[in-house]
Amino acid sequence: MFVGEFICLIGHLVSRRWQPREVQLLGLSQAQKGSFWFVLPAMCDIVGTGTMYAGLCLSSASVFQMLRGSVVIFTCLLSVIWLKRKIYSYQWFSVLLVAIGITIVGWASVLQMQEEANKKGKDTSDDHKDASGVMLGNVLIVLAQIVTAFQMCIEEKLCAKYNTPALKVVGLEGLFGFSILAILLIPMYLIKIEDVPLENTPDAFKQIGGNWVILVAVCCNALSITFFNACGVSITKVLSCSHRMVLDSVRNLVVWTASMVIGWDHFSWQQLTGFILLSLGTLMYNNILQMPALFHYPSSEPASFVSEHPSFL
């Protein structure tokens, strides 16, 4: 993940070489002064990502992707409490839709596993164990979104203060995150539980080298993170962060559909309802879908949309 983000820093440095000399020097010293502060969002990224993937191991890929939409709730709350943003009534209603959507999605995953267990004639204790594991995974995913919300707010404050380019922000987080993890992997390898290392890095490299499928998956994951962040930043600069949110909502449907096609998940009307609510909440919050008969909308958006409305993805 951090290798993919670090590639964005390389892209930022390459793009600067093609810029005029005057543009390169504009705000350079101020941006360099704030570079080391981006270790804070990098640490949030480590904690948030680790927690999310721990929840993914207990839940399913589609539910994991849908529950990530709850980040809009916590980012919205932090924007009001910390960043002192003004949230309109239609945006609060959008947050409510997202909250209802993630509740339906989380509960649907538990019901689905209970139904499958009943069809297979499993013991009741096993059903409760599976259901509790799924619920724990969903809770971990949602908790990770709180950390991600802090990461978003920290990034916005740092970018506003130091005027750091978005690609450089992503790249610096990749650089700091990779460095921190590289240091942490040493004690994690030395700490053993029942003669098993807490994190066996040599064994991980051995598995990657011995199985080309894992190698391809790791490389594709790094490249997807690179292109996702780079394209997301480009869409935000050229169009708006609202368009980026719409595309991210489409990603939820793609993951859910792919999970059903592969056979990792089954169709559920509850999950479909949760996905629809998540999408509607996202579209309404970003002022793409409007209901003027129910809510009052501001007459005009601020000139700098990105700085006034923080990105939630």
Backbone torsions as a table, in degrees:
resi	resn	phi	psi	omega
1	MET	NA	-51.2	-177.6
2	PHE	-71.1	-26.7	174.2
3	VAL	-65.1	-42.0	177.1
4	GLY	-63.2	-40.0	177.6
5	GLU	-68.3	-35.3	-179.9
6	PHE	-65.1	-29.5	177.6
7	ILE	-61.3	-30.0	177.0
8	CYS	-63.6	-33.4	177.0
9	LEU	-66.3	-39.4	176.0
10	ILE	-63.0	-41.9	176.8
11	GLY	-62.5	-36.4	177.5
12	HIS	-65.1	-44.5	179.8
13	LEU	-65.3	-38.3	178.3
14	VAL	-66.7	-41.7	-178.6
15	SER	-66.1	-30.8	179.8
16	ARG	-68.0	-28.3	-179.9
17	ARG	-68.5	-22.5	179.8
18	TRP	-91.6	-4.7	-180.0
19	GLN	-86.1	155.2	175.5
20	PRO	-61.5	156.3	-177.8
21	ARG	-59.4	-38.2	-177.9
22	GLU	-65.5	-38.9	179.5
23	VAL	-69.1	-34.8	179.5
24	GLN	-64.9	-38.4	-177.1
25	LEU	-82.8	-14.2	-176.8
26	LEU	-70.1	115.2	178.1
27	GLY	68.9	17.5	-175.7
28	LEU	-67.3	-46.8	-176.7
29	SER	-65.1	-38.8	-179.7
30	GLN	-66.3	-40.1	179.9
31	ALA	-67.0	-36.9	-179.9
32	GLN	-69.6	-33.4	179.0
33	LYS	-63.1	-33.7	-177.4
34	GLY	-92.9	6.3	-174.4
35	SER	-63.6	-42.2	-174.7
36	PHE	-72.3	-16.4	177.5
37	TRP	-69.5	-18.1	-178.6
38	PHE	-76.4	3.7	170.2
39	VAL	-68.3	-25.4	179.2
40	LEU	-66.6	-52.8	175.5
41	PRO	-64.6	-26.7	176.7
42	ALA	-64.9	-40.5	177.5
43	MET	-66.7	-38.8	175.6
44	CYS	-62.7	-37.1	178.8
45	ASP	-64.5	-40.0	179.1
46	ILE	-63.0	-50.0	-178.1
47	VAL	-65.2	-45.7	-177.5
48	GLY	-64.9	-44.0	-179.0
49	THR	-68.0	-42.0	178.4
50	GLY	-61.2	-41.7	178.6
51	THR	-67.0	-40.3	-179.7
52	MET	-63.1	-44.4	-178.5
53	TYR	-71.4	-27.9	172.6
54	ALA	-65.4	-39.5	175.9
55	GLY	-68.6	-33.8	179.0
56	LEU	-63.8	-34.6	179.1
57	CYS	-64.2	-26.4	-179.4
58	LEU	-97.6	-18.1	-178.6
59	SER	-113.2	-161.6	179.2
60	SER	-111.7	163.3	-175.7
61	ALA	-64.9	-41.2	-178.2
62	SER	-67.7	-43.0	178.4
63	VAL	-65.5	-39.7	176.9
64	PHE	-57.8	-45.2	-177.6
65	GLN	-68.0	-38.1	-179.2
66	MET	-71.6	-40.8	-178.9
67	LEU	-66.6	-19.5	176.3
68	ARG	-64.3	-19.7	176.9
69	GLY	-65.4	-15.3	179.4
70	SER	-69.0	-9.3	179.4
71	VAL	-62.2	-26.9	179.1
72	VAL	-64.5	-32.3	-179.8
73	ILE	-66.0	-51.3	-175.7
74	PHE	-72.8	-33.5	176.2
75	THR	-67.6	-37.1	177.4
76	CYS	-63.5	-45.6	179.8
77	LEU	-64.2	-43.5	178.7
78	LEU	-66.2	-32.4	178.7
79	SER	-64.5	-36.6	179.4
80	VAL	-76.3	-46.1	-174.4
81	ILE	-74.7	-45.4	-172.2
82	TRP	-95.9	-50.9	-175.9
83	LEU	-87.3	-4.7	177.3
84	LYS	59.6	41.2	177.5
85	ARG	-83.2	152.7	175.5
86	LYS	-94.4	120.6	179.3
87	ILE	-107.5	124.9	-177.6
88	TYR	-79.8	168.0	-176.0
89	SER	-62.8	-39.4	179.7
90	TYR	-66.4	-27.9	177.2
91	GLN	-74.1	-37.7	175.1
92	TRP	-64.4	-38.4	176.4
93	PHE	-63.8	-36.1	177.3
94	SER	-64.4	-40.5	177.3
95	VAL	-62.4	-38.4	177.7
96	LEU	-63.5	-40.7	177.5
97	LEU	-61.6	-41.9	179.3
98	VAL	-64.5	-41.2	179.5
99	ALA	-62.5	-43.2	177.9
100	ILE	-65.6	-39.5	-179.2
101	GLY	-62.7	-46.4	-178.9
102	ILE	-69.4	-28.7	176.2
103	THR	-66.6	-43.4	178.8
104	ILE	-64.2	-43.5	-179.0
105	VAL	-63.5	-45.2	-179.3
106	GLY	-63.8	-42.3	-178.6
107	TRP	-72.4	-32.6	179.2
108	ALA	-63.9	-35.7	179.6
109	SER	-65.6	-36.8	178.5
110	VAL	-68.9	-44.7	179.5
111	LEU	-62.7	-37.2	-179.2
112	GLN	-64.6	-42.4	179.7
113	MET	-69.3	-34.1	177.8
114	GLN	-67.3	-38.8	178.4
115	GLU	-66.3	-41.4	178.5
116	GLU	-64.9	-37.8	179.2
117	ALA	-67.5	-38.0	179.1
118	ASN	-67.1	-36.8	179.0
119	LYS	-66.8	-34.5	179.9
120	LYS	-84.1	-5.4	178.7
121	GLY	72.2	34.1	179.0
122	LYS	-71.2	163.2	177.4
123	ASP	-70.0	152.5	-178.8
124	THR	-63.1	-36.7	179.8
125	SER	-63.9	-35.8	178.0
126	ASP	-67.4	-35.3	178.5
127	ASP	-62.4	-47.2	-179.8
128	HIS	-63.8	-36.7	180.0
129	LYS	-65.9	-44.2	178.5
130	ASP	-64.6	-43.8	-178.6
131	ALA	-64.3	-40.5	179.3
132	SER	-67.6	-34.8	177.9
133	GLY	-66.8	-41.3	177.8
134	VAL	-64.8	-43.1	179.5
135	MET	-63.9	-39.8	177.1
136	LEU	-62.5	-41.7	177.4
137	GLY	-61.8	-41.2	178.2
138	ASN	-64.5	-38.8	178.5
139	VAL	-64.9	-41.8	178.9
140	LEU	-63.0	-38.8	179.3
141	ILE	-64.5	-42.3	-179.8
142	VAL	-68.4	-40.4	177.5
143	LEU	-61.6	-35.3	178.1
144	ALA	-64.5	-29.5	178.8
145	GLN	-69.2	-27.9	175.4
146	ILE	-65.1	-43.7	177.4
147	VAL	-64.1	-39.4	178.7
148	THR	-65.2	-35.9	177.4
149	ALA	-63.0	-41.6	174.8
150	PHE	-61.9	-39.5	178.8
151	GLN	-61.1	-43.7	-179.8
152	MET	-62.7	-44.0	-178.7
153	CYS	-67.3	-39.6	177.7
154	ILE	-64.0	-42.7	178.1
155	GLU	-60.5	-42.5	-178.9
156	GLU	-64.0	-43.5	-179.6
157	LYS	-64.7	-40.8	-180.0
158	LEU	-69.0	-40.9	179.3
159	CYS	-66.1	-37.9	179.5
160	ALA	-68.9	-33.6	-177.1
161	LYS	-79.6	-41.9	-173.8
162	TYR	-106.9	-2.5	177.1
163	ASN	55.5	46.4	-177.8
164	THR	-84.7	133.5	177.2
165	PRO	-60.1	149.3	-174.8
166	ALA	-64.3	-41.2	179.0
167	LEU	-62.4	-36.3	178.9
168	LYS	-69.2	-35.1	177.2
169	VAL	-60.3	-49.0	179.5
170	VAL	-62.6	-42.9	-179.4
171	GLY	-64.9	-40.7	178.6
172	LEU	-65.5	-38.7	176.7
173	GLU	-63.3	-38.3	176.4
174	GLY	-65.6	-39.4	179.5
175	LEU	-65.8	-50.2	-179.4
176	PHE	-67.4	-40.5	-179.4
177	GLY	-64.1	-42.2	178.2
178	PHE	-64.3	-40.6	-179.2
179	SER	-65.9	-42.9	-179.3
180	ILE	-65.2	-44.9	-180.0
181	LEU	-65.3	-37.3	178.8
182	ALA	-61.7	-36.3	178.4
183	ILE	-73.7	-40.8	-177.7
184	LEU	-68.7	-26.9	-178.2
185	LEU	-66.2	-23.4	-179.9
186	ILE	-67.4	-56.4	177.6
187	PRO	-67.0	-29.3	178.8
188	MET	-67.0	-28.1	176.5
189	TYR	-78.0	-31.7	-179.0
190	LEU	-79.1	-29.3	178.1
191	ILE	-75.8	122.9	-176.5
192	LYS	-123.1	141.1	175.9
193	ILE	-119.0	111.7	-175.0
194	GLU	56.5	47.1	178.5
195	ASP	64.4	17.1	177.4
196	VAL	-115.8	123.4	-179.7
197	PRO	-61.5	147.7	178.2
198	LEU	-62.8	-35.3	175.1
199	GLU	-145.3	112.8	-175.4
200	ASN	-97.5	88.2	-178.3
201	THR	-67.0	-44.4	177.3
202	PRO	-57.8	-38.8	178.9
203	ASP	-67.0	-34.6	178.1
204	ALA	-64.1	-45.0	177.5
205	PHE	-65.2	-34.0	178.3
206	LYS	-65.6	-40.9	178.7
207	GLN	-67.9	-38.5	178.4
208	ILE	-64.5	-42.3	180.0
209	GLY	-72.1	-25.0	-177.6
210	GLY	-93.4	-6.0	-179.1
211	ASN	-137.9	111.5	-176.2
212	TRP	-67.5	-24.3	178.8
213	VAL	-65.3	-43.1	178.4
214	ILE	-65.6	-40.6	179.5
215	LEU	-61.2	-45.1	178.8
216	VAL	-63.8	-40.9	-179.6
217	ALA	-63.7	-41.5	179.6
218	VAL	-65.3	-44.9	-180.0
219	CYS	-64.8	-42.8	178.4
220	CYS	-64.8	-36.2	178.0
221	ASN	-63.9	-44.5	179.4
222	ALA	-64.7	-42.5	179.9
223	LEU	-67.7	-38.2	179.2
224	SER	-64.4	-38.7	176.8
225	ILE	-64.9	-39.9	178.9
226	THR	-61.6	-53.0	-176.9
227	PHE	-69.4	-35.3	-179.9
228	PHE	-63.1	-46.5	179.7
229	ASN	-69.8	-41.0	-179.6
230	ALA	-65.5	-46.3	179.0
231	CYS	-67.6	-36.3	178.5
232	GLY	-63.2	-42.2	177.9
233	VAL	-66.0	-40.1	179.7
234	SER	-64.7	-41.7	178.4
235	ILE	-64.3	-40.0	179.0
236	THR	-63.6	-39.0	-178.9
237	LYS	-73.6	-43.3	-175.4
238	VAL	-79.0	-44.7	-178.5
239	LEU	-106.7	-90.1	178.2
240	SER	-169.3	167.2	177.3
241	CYS	-71.5	-17.2	175.3
242	SER	-63.2	-43.3	177.5
243	HIS	-62.9	-37.4	177.9
244	ARG	-64.1	-38.2	178.2
245	MET	-65.2	-39.1	179.3
246	VAL	-62.4	-46.1	179.0
247	LEU	-62.9	-35.6	178.7
248	ASP	-68.5	-33.4	175.9
249	SER	-66.1	-37.2	175.8
250	VAL	-62.9	-32.9	178.4
251	ARG	-61.3	-37.0	177.6
252	ASN	-59.3	-44.4	179.8
253	LEU	-65.9	-38.3	179.9
254	VAL	-63.8	-43.5	-179.9
255	VAL	-65.3	-43.1	-179.8
256	TRP	-63.3	-44.7	179.4
257	THR	-65.2	-43.3	179.5
258	ALA	-63.0	-37.2	178.7
259	SER	-63.7	-37.8	178.9
260	MET	-72.8	-38.3	179.8
261	VAL	-65.3	-43.0	-179.7
262	ILE	-69.2	-29.4	-178.6
263	GLY	104.4	9.3	179.0
264	TRP	-81.1	-16.6	-177.9
265	ASP	-145.5	164.4	179.9
266	HIS	-120.8	155.7	179.9
267	PHE	-67.3	138.0	179.6
268	SER	-142.3	127.8	177.8
269	TRP	-65.5	-30.0	177.4
270	GLN	-65.3	-44.1	179.1
271	GLN	-67.7	-36.1	176.9
272	LEU	-63.5	-41.5	177.5
273	THR	-63.7	-42.1	177.4
274	GLY	-63.6	-39.4	178.4
275	PHE	-64.4	-41.3	179.5
276	ILE	-62.7	-43.3	179.6
277	LEU	-65.7	-40.6	177.2
278	LEU	-61.3	-42.2	-179.5
279	SER	-67.9	-43.1	179.1
280	LEU	-62.7	-42.6	178.6
281	GLY	-62.5	-40.9	179.2
282	THR	-65.9	-43.8	-179.2
283	LEU	-66.3	-40.1	-179.2
284	MET	-70.6	-38.5	-178.9
285	TYR	-62.8	-37.9	-179.2
286	ASN	-87.3	11.4	173.0
287	ASN	64.9	26.7	176.2
288	ILE	-88.3	-43.7	174.5
289	LEU	-103.6	119.5	-175.3
290	GLN	-114.9	148.9	174.6
291	MET	-130.1	77.2	-175.9
292	PRO	-63.6	-21.1	179.3
293	ALA	-73.3	-20.2	-177.3
294	LEU	-108.6	-31.4	-173.8
295	PHE	-129.4	155.5	175.1
296	HIS	-96.1	128.3	-179.0
297	TYR	-108.0	146.2	177.7
298	PRO	-62.2	147.5	-175.9
299	SER	-65.6	-36.5	-178.8
300	SER	-148.3	147.3	176.9
301	GLU	-82.5	151.4	175.6
302	PRO	-59.1	157.6	-177.5
303	ALA	-63.6	-44.7	179.2
304	SER	-98.4	90.7	-174.9
305	PHE	-64.8	-39.2	-175.5
306	VAL	-65.9	-39.2	-177.1
307	SER	-76.2	-30.6	-178.1
308	GLU	-81.8	-30.9	-179.5
309	HIS	-119.7	106.3	-177.3
310	PRO	-65.3	148.1	177.0
311	SER	-73.0	141.7	-177.2
312	PHE	-107.7	8.3	-176.3
313	LEU	-118.3	NA	NA
